[in-house]
Amino acid sequence: MPHLTRRSFLVLSTALCLVAVSGLSPARAAGAGQTFVKSFADELVAIVNGPQDAAAKKAALGPVIDRNVDVDTIARFCLGRFWANATEAQRQKYTSLFHQVLLNDISGHLGDYRGVSFTMNGEYQQGEDTLVGTVINRPNEPPANVQWVISSKSGSPKVVDVVAEGTSLRLTQRQDYASYLSRHNADIDALLAALQRQLASS
C-alpha cells in the first residue's frame, strides 16, 4: 500500500493528543485564540479521561473534532489543484475518507502522550488568521513548538492548520497527495482506493 498520509496526519494527531491528555497552563491576558484552544482542550480532556471504552471515546471524539477543526477546508486544500479535476462524487468520497483517516489516527494515539505539559506562547494575527503559539514539554525530550492556525471564516473559530517545529500539516499533506497523484496519472480513484486501504489497515 502506498505510504500516503501517515507523516503529516501524525503532526495533527500528536498535537491534538497532547492537548487532550495534558491540559494547558494558564496564559496571562489570554486572547480569543488562546481561549479557543483552551476550550477545545477541555472538551478533549473530558473524553480522554472519561470512563468510556476506546470505541465510545472515538465516537465522542468525532463531533468535537468536527466542531473545532475545519476538516473540510483542510481536505480541499490538501488535494490542491486536483480538486478542480475531481467529480462531485469523488470530492464527497475523498472528504469523507479524509475525515475517517484523520479521526482514526487521532483516536489511535490518545493514550500515547501521558506525562507531558503544554504551555501557551502568545498569539498574533497573520492576515485573516490567528496563530496561537504553544510549547510542548515531553519527558526526556526537548521542548517542541506548535502553532495552531485558527480561522473564523466559517463564522466560528476553527483550526485550519497545525505547524509543529516549522512543519505545516496541510502543506505537508498537500505535497504527499501531489506526489502520489503525479505517480498515478492524476487518478483520483487511485488516491481514494489508497485511503480506503489505509483505513482497512488501521
C-alpha positions in Angstrom: 0.0 0.0 0.0 1.4 3.4 -0.8 2.7 5.5 2.1 0.4 8.5 1.8 -0.6 10.4 4.8 0.9 8.9 8.0 3.7 11.5 8.5 1.5 14.6 8.2 -1.6 13.2 9.9 0.7 12.4 12.9 1.6 16.1 13.1 -2.0 16.9 13.9 -2.9 13.8 15.8 0.2 14.2 18.1 -0.7 17.8 18.8 -4.4 17.1 19.5 -3.5 14.2 21.7 -1.0 16.3 23.7 -3.7 18.9 24.3 -6.2 16.2 25.3 -4.0 14.4 27.9 -2.1 17.3 29.4 -4.3 20.3 29.6 -2.9 23.8 29.2 -1.1 26.1 31.6 -2.9 29.4 32.2 -1.8 32.2 30.0 -1.6 35.9 31.1 -4.0 38.1 29.2 -5.2 35.3 27.0 -6.6 36.4 23.7 -9.6 34.9 21.8 -7.3 32.4 20.0 -5.8 31.1 23.2 -9.2 30.9 24.8 -10.5 28.9 21.9 -7.6 26.4 22.1 -8.1 26.0 25.9 -11.8 25.4 25.3 -11.0 22.8 22.7 -8.5 21.2 25.1 -11.1 21.0 27.9 -13.5 19.1 25.6 -10.9 16.6 24.6 -9.8 16.1 28.2 -13.3 15.2 29.2 -13.4 12.5 26.6 -9.9 11.1 27.1 -10.3 10.9 30.9 -13.8 9.6 30.8 -14.9 6.1 31.8 -15.9 5.0 28.2 -14.1 2.3 26.3 -12.0 3.1 23.3 -14.8 2.7 20.8 -17.1 5.1 22.7 -14.3 7.6 23.1 -13.7 7.5 19.3 -17.4 8.1 18.7 -17.4 11.1 21.1 -14.2 12.5 19.6 -15.6 12.8 16.1 -18.1 15.7 16.8 -15.5 17.5 18.9 -13.0 17.4 16.0 -15.7 18.5 13.5 -16.8 21.4 15.7 -13.3 22.7 16.4 -11.3 21.7 13.3 -12.3 22.8 9.7 -11.6 19.4 8.3 -13.5 20.0 5.0 -11.4 23.1 4.3 -8.2 21.3 5.2 -9.2 18.3 3.0 -9.8 20.6 0.0 -6.6 22.5 0.5 -4.6 19.2 0.7 -6.0 18.0 -2.6 -4.7 21.2 -4.2 -5.1 21.6 -7.9 -6.5 18.1 -8.3 -9.7 19.2 -6.6 -10.8 21.0 -9.8 -10.5 17.8 -11.8 -12.4 15.6 -9.3 -16.1 14.9 -9.9 -18.6 15.9 -7.2 -18.9 12.2 -6.2 -15.1 11.9 -5.9 -15.0 15.1 -3.8 -17.6 13.8 -1.4 -16.0 10.4 -1.1 -12.5 11.9 -0.7 -13.7 14.3 2.0 -15.4 11.5 3.9 -12.3 9.3 3.7 -10.1 12.2 4.8 -12.3 12.7 7.9 -12.1 9.0 8.7 -8.4 8.7 8.3 -7.8 11.7 10.5 -10.1 10.5 13.2 -8.5 7.1 13.2 -5.1 8.5 13.6 -6.1 10.8 16.4 -8.1 8.2 18.3 -5.4 5.6 17.8 -2.9 7.8 19.8 -4.9 9.1 22.6 -3.1 7.1 25.2 0.4 7.7 24.0 1.2 11.1 25.4 0.9 10.9 29.2 3.3 12.9 31.3 3.6 16.0 29.1 3.0 19.6 29.8 1.6 22.2 27.4 2.0 25.9 27.8 0.7 28.9 25.8 3.2 31.1 24.0 1.2 34.0 22.8 -0.9 34.7 19.7 -0.8 37.1 16.8 -2.7 37.8 13.6 -1.5 36.7 10.2 -3.8 38.1 7.6 -7.3 36.8 8.5 -6.0 34.0 10.7 -5.0 33.9 14.3 -1.8 32.0 15.2 -1.7 30.6 18.7 1.8 29.5 19.9 2.2 26.6 22.3 5.2 24.8 23.7 5.0 21.0 24.4 7.3 19.7 27.1 7.8 16.0 26.9 9.6 13.7 29.4 13.2 13.1 28.2 12.6 15.0 25.0 13.4 18.6 24.0 10.5 21.1 24.0 8.5 21.3 20.8 7.0 24.4 19.4 3.5 24.0 17.9 1.4 26.8 16.3 -2.3 26.5 15.9 -3.7 28.4 12.9 -7.3 29.5 13.7 -9.7 30.8 11.1 -13.2 32.3 11.7 -14.3 32.4 8.0 -17.0 29.9 8.7 -18.5 32.2 11.4 -16.9 30.5 14.4 -13.2 29.8 15.1 -11.8 26.6 13.8 -8.3 25.1 13.4 -7.2 25.1 9.8 -3.6 24.1 10.2 -1.1 22.9 12.8 2.6 23.8 12.4 4.9 21.6 14.5 8.5 22.7 14.6 8.0 24.6 11.3 6.2 21.7 9.6 2.7 22.5 8.4 0.2 19.8 8.4 -1.8 21.0 5.4 1.3 21.8 3.3 3.0 18.5 4.0 -0.2 16.6 3.3 -0.7 18.5 0.0 2.8 17.6 -1.1 2.2 14.0 -0.2 -1.0 13.8 -2.3 0.5 15.7 -5.2 3.5 13.3 -5.2 1.2 10.3 -5.1 -1.1 11.5 -7.8 1.7 12.6 -10.1 2.9 9.0 -10.0 -0.6 7.7 -10.7 -1.6 9.8 -13.7 -3.6 12.2 -11.6 -6.1 9.3 -11.0 -8.4 10.5 -8.1 -9.8 7.0 -7.8 -6.4 5.6 -7.2 -6.0 8.0 -4.3 -9.4 7.1 -2.9 -8.5 3.4 -3.1 -5.3 4.0 -1.2 -7.1 5.9 1.5 -9.5 3.1 1.9 -6.7 0.6 2.2 -5.1 2.8 4.8 -8.4 2.8 6.8 -8.7 -1.0 6.5 -5.1 -1.5 7.8 -5.5 0.9 10.8 
